[in-house]
């Protein structure tokens, strides 16, 4: 799994408020941290509102938003199915949005 990979997120075993159905995320974490048992991902959503801090990417020929304000670390076993990869241009817009959301500007 590499930075920029789009992965299928397996839901945790607990029942709660997490949305149902297939969920995807973009791996944000540096490849230098690959040996860790966790990985930082940004979930995606087709129904989330458009904002300047939610970059739009193509996922299986559909436009979807990357929810960088919801970055989370998950066990790598929950993100083992790589279904695609963002383009370099999409990764740049994700990087800009992450910098904005975490206050690096």
One Martini backbone bead per residue (centre of mass of N, CA, C, O) as a GRO file, in nm:
protein
  105
    1UNK     BB    1   0.097   0.036   0.023
    2UNK     BB    2   0.040   0.374  -0.098
    3UNK     BB    3   0.061   0.680  -0.162
    4UNK     BB    4  -0.259   0.739  -0.322
    5UNK     BB    5  -0.421   0.517  -0.256
    6UNK     BB    6  -0.717   0.337  -0.316
    7UNK     BB    7  -0.929   0.212  -0.055
    8UNK     BB    8  -1.092  -0.033   0.100
    9UNK     BB    9  -1.310  -0.009   0.378
   10UNK     BB   10  -1.331  -0.187   0.659
   11UNK     BB   11  -1.538  -0.223   0.892
   12UNK     BB   12  -1.588  -0.231   1.196
   13UNK     BB   13  -1.732  -0.455   1.429
   14UNK     BB   14  -1.894  -0.232   1.518
   15UNK     BB   15  -2.186  -0.077   1.609
   16UNK     BB   16  -2.321   0.233   1.459
   17UNK     BB   17  -2.268   0.541   1.281
   18UNK     BB   18  -2.150   0.411   1.057
   19UNK     BB   19  -2.155   0.378   0.745
   20UNK     BB   20  -2.288   0.204   0.492
   21UNK     BB   21  -2.109   0.023   0.290
   22UNK     BB   22  -1.897   0.118   0.069
   23UNK     BB   23  -1.564   0.226   0.145
   24UNK     BB   24  -1.330   0.492   0.090
   25UNK     BB   25  -0.971   0.568   0.065
   26UNK     BB   26  -0.688   0.782   0.109
   27UNK     BB   27  -0.357   0.764   0.114
   28UNK     BB   28  -0.143   0.990   0.310
   29UNK     BB   29   0.088   0.846   0.398
   30UNK     BB   30   0.401   0.788   0.410
   31UNK     BB   31   0.617   0.551   0.278
   32UNK     BB   32   0.821   0.556   0.526
   33UNK     BB   33   0.567   0.417   0.716
   34UNK     BB   34   0.493   0.120   0.620
   35UNK     BB   35   0.569  -0.065   0.881
   36UNK     BB   36   0.325   0.013   1.006
   37UNK     BB   37   0.004  -0.092   1.145
   38UNK     BB   38  -0.070   0.189   1.033
   39UNK     BB   39  -0.291   0.424   0.849
   40UNK     BB   40  -0.342   0.721   0.676
   41UNK     BB   41  -0.673   0.841   0.602
   42UNK     BB   42  -0.913   0.958   0.357
   43UNK     BB   43  -1.220   0.980   0.311
   44UNK     BB   44  -1.503   0.927   0.102
   45UNK     BB   45  -1.759   1.123  -0.095
   46UNK     BB   46  -2.054   1.182  -0.291
   47UNK     BB   47  -2.253   1.354  -0.074
   48UNK     BB   48  -2.084   1.567  -0.003
   49UNK     BB   49  -2.010   1.876   0.023
   50UNK     BB   50  -1.890   2.136  -0.133
   51UNK     BB   51  -1.545   2.241  -0.093
   52UNK     BB   52  -1.225   2.380  -0.069
   53UNK     BB   53  -1.135   2.109   0.129
   54UNK     BB   54  -1.263   1.903  -0.108
   55UNK     BB   55  -1.140   1.707  -0.312
   56UNK     BB   56  -1.161   1.590  -0.643
   57UNK     BB   57  -1.210   1.257  -0.763
   58UNK     BB   58  -1.151   0.959  -0.933
   59UNK     BB   59  -1.389   0.676  -0.888
   60UNK     BB   60  -1.483   0.463  -1.095
   61UNK     BB   61  -1.585   0.709  -1.291
   62UNK     BB   62  -1.630   0.883  -1.031
   63UNK     BB   63  -1.713   1.146  -0.841
   64UNK     BB   64  -1.519   1.239  -0.545
   65UNK     BB   65  -1.466   1.319  -0.211
   66UNK     BB   66  -1.213   1.437   0.004
   67UNK     BB   67  -1.205   1.404   0.366
   68UNK     BB   68  -0.960   1.575   0.524
   69UNK     BB   69  -1.121   1.640   0.802
   70UNK     BB   70  -1.114   1.291   0.842
   71UNK     BB   71  -0.864   1.195   0.941
   72UNK     BB   72  -0.722   0.856   0.981
   73UNK     BB   73  -0.625   0.584   1.177
   74UNK     BB   74  -0.561   0.254   1.058
   75UNK     BB   75  -0.564  -0.059   1.015
   76UNK     BB   76  -0.423  -0.220   0.750
   77UNK     BB   77  -0.650  -0.448   0.738
   78UNK     BB   78  -0.877  -0.221   0.652
   79UNK     BB   79  -0.673  -0.150   0.370
   80UNK     BB   80  -0.601  -0.397   0.149
   81UNK     BB   81  -0.788  -0.289  -0.096
   82UNK     BB   82  -0.679  -0.190  -0.397
   83UNK     BB   83  -0.865   0.029  -0.647
   84UNK     BB   84  -0.643   0.266  -0.677
   85UNK     BB   85  -0.516   0.592  -0.805
   86UNK     BB   86  -0.408   0.889  -0.783
   87UNK     BB   87  -0.316   1.155  -0.923
   88UNK     BB   88  -0.083   1.393  -0.903
   89UNK     BB   89  -0.288   1.626  -0.909
   90UNK     BB   90  -0.470   1.516  -0.684
   91UNK     BB   91  -0.247   1.504  -0.467
   92UNK     BB   92  -0.194   1.807  -0.459
   93UNK     BB   93  -0.481   1.887  -0.364
   94UNK     BB   94  -0.471   1.723  -0.107
   95UNK     BB   95  -0.224   1.858   0.020
   96UNK     BB   96  -0.350   2.141   0.035
   97UNK     BB   97  -0.593   2.061   0.213
   98UNK     BB   98  -0.434   1.954   0.451
   99UNK     BB   99  -0.279   2.214   0.514
  100UNK     BB  100  -0.532   2.377   0.575
  101UNK     BB  101  -0.667   2.197   0.799
  102UNK     BB  102  -0.383   2.186   0.985
  103UNK     BB  103  -0.225   2.475   0.955
  104UNK     BB  104   0.030   2.514   0.721
  105UNK     BB  105  -0.033   2.824   0.605
   0.00000   0.00000   0.00000
